[in-house]
Every structure is written in structure tokens, then in C-alpha cells.
Amino acid sequence: MTMQSQAEVLHALAKGLDPSSGEALEATGVWREPGIAEALRAGAAALEARASRTPPPGAKQVGQPWTPQEEHRLLTAFAAGVALPDIASQHQRSLTAIEARLERLGKITAEQRVTRNRFTAA
């Protein structure tokens, strides 16, 4: 299921419609509660926004797994003192991805990053 179709499901539920058939749901369902309908709409909007995001220019490898060879090239460039934005460009990844991988490999600490780790509480 694509993010767009997931958003369509949430929009239908927020409107009180069965996503499969388009028929009205029971009048007494939990979906009628204002907070639930609002949450469904917010979820749909978030999915739509996520689907429309494009990777940074030159970051064609966004979301691709790291290969051992690519990690080796990353570590070699880092040890040689190549600037992180240049490494990001060479790897066609975002600066965030480069810093995250270096942190994961124990080459930098979270405090040394200039980008935010979006997977931890900030």
C-alpha cells in the first residue's frame, strides 16, 4: 500500500466512510469522536507531506542500504580529513546520513554532529 493510498484510507475514515466501499460507517462508531477524526486527518496530512518530499539535490542514495564497500570508502575519506559535505556529495547521500553512519561506526559522537538525529528525543 502506498503512502497516498494510506492517506486516502485515513481521509475516508475521518469522513465516516468505509475506505473499501465508500459507504457510510455506523453512526455510533468511535470515528465520530472529534479527537479521533482530527487524528485521522492529521495522519493523512502527514502521509501526504511525506510522500511529496524530495531528497536533497545530489542525494540519490537516500534510503538505500549501506554496502560494506561504501562504508569502507566513507571511513577512508573521513580518515583522510575530507569535509563531511564533500563526502556526502561523493556518496550521493545527505549530510545527516553521513553523520549518522559515522556515529553508528563510532567515528563521531552525537555531540559532534551538526545535523539533528531525528530518531532520538531532542
KOLZA-456433 format. One line per 5 residues: number of its first residue (from 1); their letters; for each residue x, y, z of C-alpha. Coordinates in nm, 2 decimals, decimal comma, always signed. Example, Ala and Ser with C-alpha at 12.3 -4.5 7.8 and 13.67 -1.06 7.14 Angstrom:
// residues 2
1> AS> +1,23 -0,45 +0,78; +1,37 -0,11 +0,71
//
This chain:
// residues 122
1> MTMQS> +0,00 +0,00 +0,00; +0,14 +0,34 -0,10; +0,16 +0,64 +0,13; -0,10 +0,81 -0,08; -0,35 +0,52 -0,06
6> QAEVL> -0,28 +0,50 +0,32; -0,37 +0,87 +0,34; -0,69 +0,81 +0,13; -0,79 +0,54 +0,38; -0,74 +0,78 +0,67
11> HALAK> -0,94 +1,06 +0,49; -1,23 +0,82 +0,43; -1,24 +0,71 +0,79; -1,23 +1,07 +0,91; -1,53 +1,14 +0,69
16> GLDPS> -1,71 +0,84 +0,83; -1,68 +0,63 +0,52; -1,58 +0,27 +0,47; -1,25 +0,30 +0,28; -1,32 -0,01 +0,07
21> SGEAL> -1,68 +0,05 -0,04; -1,73 +0,43 +0,02; -2,04 +0,35 +0,22; -2,12 +0,54 +0,54; -2,00 +0,37 +0,86
26> EATGV> -2,23 +0,31 +1,16; -2,34 +0,63 +1,32; -2,22 +0,53 +1,66; -1,86 +0,44 +1,57; -1,55 +0,57 +1,76
31> WREPG> -1,45 +0,75 +1,44; -1,73 +1,01 +1,53; -1,53 +1,14 +1,83; -1,38 +1,48 +1,73; -1,04 +1,39 +1,86
36> IAEAL> -1,03 +1,06 +1,66; -1,14 +1,23 +1,34; -0,89 +1,50 +1,39; -0,61 +1,25 +1,45; -0,71 +1,06 +1,13
41> RAGAA> -0,70 +1,39 +0,93; -0,36 +1,47 +1,08; -0,22 +1,13 +1,00; -0,35 +1,16 +0,64; -0,19 +1,50 +0,60
46> ALEAR> +0,14 +1,37 +0,74; +0,15 +1,08 +0,50; +0,07 +1,32 +0,21; +0,35 +1,55 +0,31; +0,59 +1,27 +0,35
51> ASRTP> +0,50 +1,13 +0,00; +0,57 +1,47 -0,15; +0,91 +1,52 +0,00; +1,20 +1,50 -0,24; +1,56 +1,41 -0,13
56> PPGAK> +1,82 +1,69 -0,12; +1,98 +1,76 -0,46; +2,25 +1,51 -0,53; +2,13 +1,27 -0,26; +2,02 +0,99 -0,49
61> QVGQP> +2,11 +0,72 -0,24; +1,86 +0,84 +0,02; +1,70 +0,54 +0,19; +1,94 +0,29 +0,03; +2,12 +0,04 +0,25
66> WTPQE> +2,49 +0,09 +0,31; +2,72 -0,16 +0,15; +3,05 -0,27 +0,31; +3,23 -0,11 +0,02; +3,05 +0,22 +0,07
71> EHRLL> +3,13 +0,21 +0,44; +3,49 +0,15 +0,36; +3,50 +0,45 +0,12; +3,33 +0,66 +0,39; +3,58 +0,57 +0,66
76> TAFAA> +3,88 +0,62 +0,42; +3,76 +0,97 +0,32; +3,68 +1,06 +0,69; +4,03 +0,94 +0,80; +4,18 +1,15 +0,52
81> GVALP> +4,01 +1,46 +0,65; +3,77 +1,51 +0,36; +3,50 +1,76 +0,46; +3,17 +1,59 +0,55; +2,97 +1,79 +0,29
86> DIASQ> +3,21 +1,67 +0,03; +3,18 +1,31 +0,15; +2,80 +1,34 +0,13; +2,83 +1,46 -0,22; +3,06 +1,18 -0,32
91> HQRSL> +2,82 +0,92 -0,17; +2,51 +1,10 -0,31; +2,37 +1,10 +0,05; +2,26 +1,37 +0,28; +2,49 +1,52 +0,54
96> TAIEA> +2,26 +1,38 +0,80; +2,31 +1,03 +0,66; +2,69 +1,07 +0,66; +2,69 +1,19 +1,02; +2,45 +0,92 +1,13
101> RLERL> +2,67 +0,64 +0,97; +2,99 +0,79 +1,12; +2,82 +0,80 +1,46; +2,70 +0,44 +1,42; +3,05 +0,33 +1,33
106> GKITA> +3,19 +0,50 +1,64; +3,39 +0,77 +1,45; +3,20 +1,07 +1,58; +2,98 +1,13 +1,89; +2,63 +1,27 +1,89
111> EQRVT> +2,77 +1,59 +2,03; +3,00 +1,63 +1,73; +2,71 +1,62 +1,48; +2,59 +1,94 +1,32; +2,27 +1,77 +1,20
116> RNRFT> +1,99 +1,65 +1,43; +1,93 +1,29 +1,49; +1,55 +1,27 +1,43; +1,53 +0,92 +1,59; +1,60 +1,04 +1,94
121> AA> +1,42 +1,28 +2,17; +1,56 +1,63 +2,13
//
